């Protein structure tokens, strides 16, 4: 991760923002980091 990516990554995984990520960003993150945000968001 480049420094600015790390920051973005941290912001994205703040609990208050996880529900506000749009589908384009989800796809992007899914592709780049191979993380399924929908699966993460559904965790208790």
mmCIF file of the N, C-alpha and C atoms, coordinates in Angstrom:
data_MODEL
# 
_entry.id   MODEL 
# 
loop_
_atom_site.group_PDB 
_atom_site.id 
_atom_site.type_symbol 
_atom_site.label_atom_id 
_atom_site.label_alt_id 
_atom_site.label_comp_id 
_atom_site.label_asym_id 
_atom_site.label_entity_id 
_atom_site.label_seq_id 
_atom_site.pdbx_PDB_ins_code 
_atom_site.Cartn_x 
_atom_site.Cartn_y 
_atom_site.Cartn_z 
_atom_site.occupancy 
_atom_site.B_iso_or_equiv 
_atom_site.pdbx_formal_charge 
_atom_site.auth_seq_id 
_atom_site.auth_comp_id 
_atom_site.auth_asym_id 
_atom_site.auth_atom_id 
_atom_site.pdbx_PDB_model_num 
ATOM 1   N N  . UNK A 1 1  ? 0.831   -1.200 0.000  1.00 0.00 ? 1  UNK A N  1 
ATOM 2   C CA . UNK A 1 1  ? 0.000   0.000  0.000  1.00 0.00 ? 1  UNK A CA 1 
ATOM 3   C C  . UNK A 1 1  ? 0.869   1.255  0.000  1.00 0.00 ? 1  UNK A C  1 
ATOM 4   N N  . UNK A 1 2  ? 0.511   2.200  -0.828 1.00 0.00 ? 2  UNK A N  1 
ATOM 5   C CA . UNK A 1 2  ? 1.150   3.515  -0.774 1.00 0.00 ? 2  UNK A CA 1 
ATOM 6   C C  . UNK A 1 2  ? 0.536   4.277  0.407  1.00 0.00 ? 2  UNK A C  1 
ATOM 7   N N  . UNK A 1 3  ? 1.240   5.272  0.912  1.00 0.00 ? 3  UNK A N  1 
ATOM 8   C CA . UNK A 1 3  ? 0.729   5.985  2.101  1.00 0.00 ? 3  UNK A CA 1 
ATOM 9   C C  . UNK A 1 3  ? -0.707  6.473  1.971  1.00 0.00 ? 3  UNK A C  1 
ATOM 10  N N  . UNK A 1 4  ? -1.053  7.075  0.842  1.00 0.00 ? 4  UNK A N  1 
ATOM 11  C CA . UNK A 1 4  ? -2.417  7.592  0.716  1.00 0.00 ? 4  UNK A CA 1 
ATOM 12  C C  . UNK A 1 4  ? -3.442  6.465  0.614  1.00 0.00 ? 4  UNK A C  1 
ATOM 13  N N  . UNK A 1 5  ? -3.029  5.327  0.064  1.00 0.00 ? 5  UNK A N  1 
ATOM 14  C CA . UNK A 1 5  ? -3.933  4.179  0.006  1.00 0.00 ? 5  UNK A CA 1 
ATOM 15  C C  . UNK A 1 5  ? -4.203  3.645  1.404  1.00 0.00 ? 5  UNK A C  1 
ATOM 16  N N  . UNK A 1 6  ? -3.171  3.613  2.219  1.00 0.00 ? 6  UNK A N  1 
ATOM 17  C CA . UNK A 1 6  ? -3.336  3.145  3.593  1.00 0.00 ? 6  UNK A CA 1 
ATOM 18  C C  . UNK A 1 6  ? -4.338  4.014  4.339  1.00 0.00 ? 6  UNK A C  1 
ATOM 19  N N  . UNK A 1 7  ? -4.265  5.322  4.114  1.00 0.00 ? 7  UNK A N  1 
ATOM 20  C CA . UNK A 1 7  ? -5.199  6.246  4.751  1.00 0.00 ? 7  UNK A CA 1 
ATOM 21  C C  . UNK A 1 7  ? -6.616  5.979  4.282  1.00 0.00 ? 7  UNK A C  1 
ATOM 22  N N  . UNK A 1 8  ? -6.770  5.844  2.972  1.00 0.00 ? 8  UNK A N  1 
ATOM 23  C CA . UNK A 1 8  ? -8.087  5.557  2.399  1.00 0.00 ? 8  UNK A CA 1 
ATOM 24  C C  . UNK A 1 8  ? -8.625  4.269  2.989  1.00 0.00 ? 8  UNK A C  1 
ATOM 25  N N  . UNK A 1 9  ? -7.760  3.276  3.062  1.00 0.00 ? 9  UNK A N  1 
ATOM 26  C CA . UNK A 1 9  ? -8.130  1.971  3.578  1.00 0.00 ? 9  UNK A CA 1 
ATOM 27  C C  . UNK A 1 9  ? -8.663  2.098  5.006  1.00 0.00 ? 9  UNK A C  1 
ATOM 28  N N  . UNK A 1 10 ? -7.956  2.877  5.811  1.00 0.00 ? 10 UNK A N  1 
ATOM 29  C CA . UNK A 1 10 ? -8.363  3.082  7.198  1.00 0.00 ? 10 UNK A CA 1 
ATOM 30  C C  . UNK A 1 10 ? -9.732  3.762  7.269  1.00 0.00 ? 10 UNK A C  1 
ATOM 31  N N  . UNK A 1 11 ? -9.910  4.794  6.442  1.00 0.00 ? 11 UNK A N  1 
ATOM 32  C CA . UNK A 1 11 ? -11.181 5.517  6.416  1.00 0.00 ? 11 UNK A CA 1 
ATOM 33  C C  . UNK A 1 11 ? -12.317 4.582  6.017  1.00 0.00 ? 11 UNK A C  1 
ATOM 34  N N  . UNK A 1 12 ? -12.067 3.760  5.000  1.00 0.00 ? 12 UNK A N  1 
ATOM 35  C CA . UNK A 1 12 ? -13.107 2.863  4.507  1.00 0.00 ? 12 UNK A CA 1 
ATOM 36  C C  . UNK A 1 12 ? -13.568 1.896  5.585  1.00 0.00 ? 12 UNK A C  1 
ATOM 37  N N  . UNK A 1 13 ? -12.666 1.516  6.466  1.00 0.00 ? 13 UNK A N  1 
ATOM 38  C CA . UNK A 1 13 ? -13.024 0.523  7.459  1.00 0.00 ? 13 UNK A CA 1 
ATOM 39  C C  . UNK A 1 13 ? -13.415 1.107  8.809  1.00 0.00 ? 13 UNK A C  1 
ATOM 40  N N  . UNK A 1 14 ? -13.536 2.440  8.853  1.00 0.00 ? 14 UNK A N  1 
ATOM 41  C CA . UNK A 1 14 ? -14.165 3.051  10.018 1.00 0.00 ? 14 UNK A CA 1 
ATOM 42  C C  . UNK A 1 14 ? -15.613 2.572  10.056 1.00 0.00 ? 14 UNK A C  1 
ATOM 43  N N  . UNK A 1 15 ? -16.100 2.108  11.206 1.00 0.00 ? 15 UNK A N  1 
ATOM 44  C CA . UNK A 1 15 ? -17.469 1.583  11.264 1.00 0.00 ? 15 UNK A CA 1 
ATOM 45  C C  . UNK A 1 15 ? -18.515 2.556  10.733 1.00 0.00 ? 15 UNK A C  1 
ATOM 46  N N  . UNK A 1 16 ? -18.323 3.852  10.964 1.00 0.00 ? 16 UNK A N  1 
ATOM 47  C CA . UNK A 1 16 ? -19.344 4.808  10.543 1.00 0.00 ? 16 UNK A CA 1 
ATOM 48  C C  . UNK A 1 16 ? -19.388 5.000  9.030  1.00 0.00 ? 16 UNK A C  1 
ATOM 49  N N  . UNK A 1 17 ? -18.325 4.644  8.331  1.00 0.00 ? 17 UNK A N  1 
ATOM 50  C CA . UNK A 1 17 ? -18.318 4.846  6.880  1.00 0.00 ? 17 UNK A CA 1 
ATOM 51  C C  . UNK A 1 17 ? -18.639 3.580  6.098  1.00 0.00 ? 17 UNK A C  1 
ATOM 52  N N  . UNK A 1 18 ? -18.542 2.414  6.732  1.00 0.00 ? 18 UNK A N  1 
ATOM 53  C CA . UNK A 1 18 ? -18.659 1.176  5.961  1.00 0.00 ? 18 UNK A CA 1 
ATOM 54  C C  . UNK A 1 18 ? -20.001 1.046  5.243  1.00 0.00 ? 18 UNK A C  1 
ATOM 55  N N  . UNK A 1 19 ? -21.055 1.582  5.837  1.00 0.00 ? 19 UNK A N  1 
ATOM 56  C CA . UNK A 1 19 ? -22.356 1.507  5.190  1.00 0.00 ? 19 UNK A CA 1 
ATOM 57  C C  . UNK A 1 19 ? -22.537 2.508  4.065  1.00 0.00 ? 19 UNK A C  1 
ATOM 58  N N  . UNK A 1 20 ? -21.626 3.473  3.964  1.00 0.00 ? 20 UNK A N  1 
ATOM 59  C CA . UNK A 1 20 ? -21.788 4.557  3.002  1.00 0.00 ? 20 UNK A CA 1 
ATOM 60  C C  . UNK A 1 20 ? -20.943 4.376  1.742  1.00 0.00 ? 20 UNK A C  1 
ATOM 61  N N  . UNK A 1 21 ? -20.217 3.274  1.669  1.00 0.00 ? 21 UNK A N  1 
ATOM 62  C CA . UNK A 1 21 ? -19.371 3.021  0.505  1.00 0.00 ? 21 UNK A CA 1 
ATOM 63  C C  . UNK A 1 21 ? -20.253 2.646  -0.679 1.00 0.00 ? 21 UNK A C  1 
ATOM 64  N N  . UNK A 1 22 ? -20.094 3.355  -1.797 1.00 0.00 ? 22 UNK A N  1 
ATOM 65  C CA . UNK A 1 22 ? -20.941 3.038  -2.943 1.00 0.00 ? 22 UNK A CA 1 
ATOM 66  C C  . UNK A 1 22 ? -20.418 1.814  -3.690 1.00 0.00 ? 22 UNK A C  1 
ATOM 67  N N  . UNK A 1 23 ? -21.254 1.287  -4.573 1.00 0.00 ? 23 UNK A N  1 
ATOM 68  C CA . UNK A 1 23 ? -20.941 0.015  -5.212 1.00 0.00 ? 23 UNK A CA 1 
ATOM 69  C C  . UNK A 1 23 ? -19.698 0.091  -6.098 1.00 0.00 ? 23 UNK A C  1 
ATOM 70  N N  . UNK A 1 24 ? -19.434 1.252  -6.683 1.00 0.00 ? 24 UNK A N  1 
ATOM 71  C CA . UNK A 1 24 ? -18.225 1.401  -7.501 1.00 0.00 ? 24 UNK A CA 1 
ATOM 72  C C  . UNK A 1 24 ? -16.981 1.241  -6.640 1.00 0.00 ? 24 UNK A C  1 
ATOM 73  N N  . UNK A 1 25 ? -16.997 1.890  -5.485 1.00 0.00 ? 25 UNK A N  1 
ATOM 74  C CA . UNK A 1 25 ? -15.868 1.768  -4.563 1.00 0.00 ? 25 UNK A CA 1 
ATOM 75  C C  . UNK A 1 25 ? -15.729 0.332  -4.072 1.00 0.00 ? 25 UNK A C  1 
ATOM 76  N N  . UNK A 1 26 ? -16.859 -0.312 -3.810 1.00 0.00 ? 26 UNK A N  1 
ATOM 77  C CA . UNK A 1 26 ? -16.823 -1.703 -3.366 1.00 0.00 ? 26 UNK A CA 1 
ATOM 78  C C  . UNK A 1 26 ? -16.151 -2.585 -4.404 1.00 0.00 ? 26 UNK A C  1 
ATOM 79  N N  . UNK A 1 27 ? -16.542 -2.399 -5.670 1.00 0.00 ? 27 UNK A N  1 
ATOM 80  C CA . UNK A 1 27 ? -15.954 -3.197 -6.739 1.00 0.00 ? 27 UNK A CA 1 
ATOM 81  C C  . UNK A 1 27 ? -14.456 -2.941 -6.838 1.00 0.00 ? 27 UNK A C  1 
ATOM 82  N N  . UNK A 1 28 ? -14.085 -1.671 -6.734 1.00 0.00 ? 28 UNK A N  1 
ATOM 83  C CA . UNK A 1 28 ? -12.689 -1.270 -6.822 1.00 0.00 ? 28 UNK A CA 1 
ATOM 84  C C  . UNK A 1 28 ? -11.870 -1.932 -5.710 1.00 0.00 ? 28 UNK A C  1 
ATOM 85  N N  . UNK A 1 29 ? -12.362 -1.840 -4.508 1.00 0.00 ? 29 UNK A N  1 
ATOM 86  C CA . UNK A 1 29 ? -11.669 -2.429 -3.359 1.00 0.00 ? 29 UNK A CA 1 
ATOM 87  C C  . UNK A 1 29 ? -11.624 -3.944 -3.487 1.00 0.00 ? 29 UNK A C  1 
ATOM 88  N N  . UNK A 1 30 ? -12.741 -4.505 -3.937 1.00 0.00 ? 30 UNK A N  1 
ATOM 89  C CA . UNK A 1 30 ? -12.812 -5.940 -4.127 1.00 0.00 ? 30 UNK A CA 1 
ATOM 90  C C  . UNK A 1 30 ? -11.745 -6.408 -5.110 1.00 0.00 ? 30 UNK A C  1 
ATOM 91  N N  . UNK A 1 31 ? -11.589 -5.661 -6.214 1.00 0.00 ? 31 UNK A N  1 
ATOM 92  C CA . UNK A 1 31 ? -10.590 -6.005 -7.232 1.00 0.00 ? 31 UNK A CA 1 
ATOM 93  C C  . UNK A 1 31 ? -9.168  -5.794 -6.718 1.00 0.00 ? 31 UNK A C  1 
ATOM 94  N N  . UNK A 1 32 ? -8.921  -4.604 -6.172 1.00 0.00 ? 32 UNK A N  1 
ATOM 95  C CA . UNK A 1 32 ? -7.563  -4.240 -5.781 1.00 0.00 ? 32 UNK A CA 1 
ATOM 96  C C  . UNK A 1 32 ? -7.079  -5.062 -4.586 1.00 0.00 ? 32 UNK A C  1 
ATOM 97  N N  . UNK A 1 33 ? -7.905  -5.145 -3.567 1.00 0.00 ? 33 UNK A N  1 
ATOM 98  C CA . UNK A 1 33 ? -7.472  -5.774 -2.327 1.00 0.00 ? 33 UNK A CA 1 
ATOM 99  C C  . UNK A 1 33 ? -8.030  -7.176 -2.134 1.00 0.00 ? 33 UNK A C  1 
ATOM 100 N N  . UNK A 1 34 ? -8.893  -7.605 -3.051 1.00 0.00 ? 34 UNK A N  1 
ATOM 101 C CA . UNK A 1 34 ? -9.501  -8.926 -2.964 1.00 0.00 ? 34 UNK A CA 1 
ATOM 102 C C  . UNK A 1 34 ? -10.237 -9.111 -1.631 1.00 0.00 ? 34 UNK A C  1 
ATOM 103 N N  . UNK A 1 35 ? -11.017 -8.104 -1.288 1.00 0.00 ? 35 UNK A N  1 
ATOM 104 C CA . UNK A 1 35 ? -11.800 -8.133 -0.049 1.00 0.00 ? 35 UNK A CA 1 
ATOM 105 C C  . UNK A 1 35 ? -13.267 -7.959 -0.412 1.00 0.00 ? 35 UNK A C  1 
ATOM 106 N N  . UNK A 1 36 ? -14.109 -8.806 0.129  1.00 0.00 ? 36 UNK A N  1 
ATOM 107 C CA . UNK A 1 36 ? -15.539 -8.677 -0.112 1.00 0.00 ? 36 UNK A CA 1 
ATOM 108 C C  . UNK A 1 36 ? -16.145 -7.816 0.990  1.00 0.00 ? 36 UNK A C  1 
ATOM 109 N N  . UNK A 1 37 ? -16.393 -6.547 0.667  1.00 0.00 ? 37 UNK A N  1 
ATOM 110 C CA . UNK A 1 37 ? -16.897 -5.627 1.688  1.00 0.00 ? 37 UNK A CA 1 
ATOM 111 C C  . UNK A 1 37 ? -18.306 -5.976 2.136  1.00 0.00 ? 37 UNK A C  1 
ATOM 112 N N  . UNK A 1 38 ? -19.100 -6.557 1.240  1.00 0.00 ? 38 UNK A N  1 
ATOM 113 C CA . UNK A 1 38 ? -20.449 -6.939 1.648  1.00 0.00 ? 38 UNK A CA 1 
ATOM 114 C C  . UNK A 1 38 ? -20.382 -8.021 2.724  1.00 0.00 ? 38 UNK A C  1 
ATOM 115 N N  . UNK A 1 39 ? -19.456 -8.942 2.580  1.00 0.00 ? 39 UNK A N  1 
ATOM 116 C CA . UNK A 1 39 ? -19.267 -9.976 3.592  1.00 0.00 ? 39 UNK A CA 1 
ATOM 117 C C  . UNK A 1 39 ? -18.785 -9.343 4.900  1.00 0.00 ? 39 UNK A C  1 
ATOM 118 N N  . UNK A 1 40 ? -17.865 -8.389 4.780  1.00 0.00 ? 40 UNK A N  1 
ATOM 119 C CA . UNK A 1 40 ? -17.364 -7.704 5.978  1.00 0.00 ? 40 UNK A CA 1 
ATOM 120 C C  . UNK A 1 40 ? -18.466 -6.915 6.668  1.00 0.00 ? 40 UNK A C  1 
ATOM 121 N N  . UNK A 1 41 ? -19.275 -6.220 5.871  1.00 0.00 ? 41 UNK A N  1 
ATOM 122 C CA . UNK A 1 41 ? -20.323 -5.365 6.429  1.00 0.00 ? 41 UNK A CA 1 
ATOM 123 C C  . UNK A 1 41 ? -21.379 -6.183 7.160  1.00 0.00 ? 41 UNK A C  1 
ATOM 124 N N  . UNK A 1 42 ? -21.537 -7.442 6.757  1.00 0.00 ? 42 UNK A N  1 
ATOM 125 C CA . UNK A 1 42 ? -22.566 -8.271 7.383  1.00 0.00 ? 42 UNK A CA 1 
ATOM 126 C C  . UNK A 1 42 ? -22.063 -8.978 8.646  1.00 0.00 ? 42 UNK A C  1 
ATOM 127 N N  . UNK A 1 43 ? -20.798 -8.796 8.974  1.00 0.00 ? 43 UNK A N  1 
ATOM 128 C CA . UNK A 1 43 ? -20.288 -9.368 10.220 1.00 0.00 ? 43 UNK A CA 1 
ATOM 129 C C  . UNK A 1 43 ? -20.953 -8.677 11.408 1.00 0.00 ? 43 UNK A C  1 
ATOM 130 N N  . UNK A 1 44 ? -21.191 -9.405 12.493 1.00 0.00 ? 44 UNK A N  1 
ATOM 131 C CA . UNK A 1 44 ? -21.853 -8.802 13.655 1.00 0.00 ? 44 UNK A CA 1 
ATOM 132 C C  . UNK A 1 44 ? -21.048 -7.643 14.251 1.00 0.00 ? 44 UNK A C  1 
# 
